[in-house]
């Protein structure tokens, strides 16, 4: 019987709520929605969208690394953006992070996020056996 494994990264602040950075079940890794706090826990919510997007992606990728995954193991990403006007910049930063790899993706414009952040990003990846 397979068990659900809890994944945590020391490079990302501990979850403030009742959730894990990620969980793995068999070969699938599910990363919880990541905002853009720095590794030391300080907020970037007063920073420009690009700074927040880069940090949120870095947090997501650090959690995936803790699970034994690389960016090329990501199969699905969902990004929540405050303001549809941030979409082109997100797409540029996202493309830089993933290079030639193109996971399935949804981008959802939302009116607001916790702590005043402009982006939250979650992912599903496959661990190599």
N, C-alpha and C positions, 0 to 999 in steps of 0.2 A: 504494500500500500504506500503510495507516494504521500509525502507530507508537504505542507506549505512552509517554505523557508523565508524568514525575514531577512532582508538585505538592508544594511546601513553603511554609509560612507563617512569616515572621519573628516572628509574634505567639505562636508555640507553640514550646516547647523542641524541639530537634532529637531525632529518634528515638534511643533508647538501644540499639536492636537493629538487626537487618538487615532493615529495612523502610522504606517512605516514608510521609510524612504521608498522602499519597493518590496515586493514579495515575488518569490519564484515558485512555480509549480511545474514539476518535470522540467522541460527545456524552455519554458516561457518565463519571462521576467516582465513584471508590470510595475512601472515607475509611477509613483503618485505625482500629482500636479506639483511642479516646482516653481516657486516664485524666485526672486533674484537677490536674496541676502548673500552677503559675502561669507567666506568660510568662517570668519570670526563672529558672525551673527549680526553685524551691522547692516543696516538697510541701504539699498540703492534706490529706493522709491522716489527720492528727490532728484535722481540723476536722469539724464536723457534716455529716451527709449532704447537707443542702441546699446548703451551700457547695461541696461536691465536685460535686454534680450541676450546679450553675450553671457551675462552672469547666469541667467536661468538655464541657458543651454549648457554652460560649464557645469552647473549643479547636476543637471540631468545626466550628462556624460560621466561625471564622477561617480554617481550612483550606479550607472551601468557598469563602469570599470570594477566597482566593488563586487558586482555580481558575476564578473568574468566576461563581460561583453565589451565589444568595440562598437564604434558608430556603424560599421557595416553590418552589425547584427540586428539593428533596429528595423522592425517591420512596419510599425505604425506610430505616428506622432499626432497628438492633438494639441494645438496651441490656442489659447484664449487671449485675445488682444483687446485692450481698451482702445477703441477708435479704429475704425476700418482704414483710416489714413496711415496707420502704422504698418499696414500689410506689405507694401513694397520694400520698406526697410527690413522688416522681419524676413521676407523672402531672400534678400541679399545676404543677411547675416546667417540665416539657416543654410543657404547654399555653401557659404564659406565653411561652416562647421561640418557639413556632410560630404562636400566634394562631389564626386561622381555618383555616390550612393543616393538613391531616391526612394526612401521609404514611402508607403502610403501616408497621406497627411490630410488632416482637417484643420482649418483655421476658422475660429469662431469669434466674431466680434462680440464684445460684452460691454455693458455700461460701466462697470467698476470691478475691482479686485481688492482683496484684503490688503491692509496697510498702505493703500494708495498705489500699489504696483500697476504697471501697464501691460504685464505679460505673465502668464502661467503656462507651463508646458509639461505634458505627460507623454509617456512612451510605452510601447510594448516591444520587447526584443526576444530573440531566440539565442539560447546558450548553445555553444558547440558541445557535442557529446563527448 
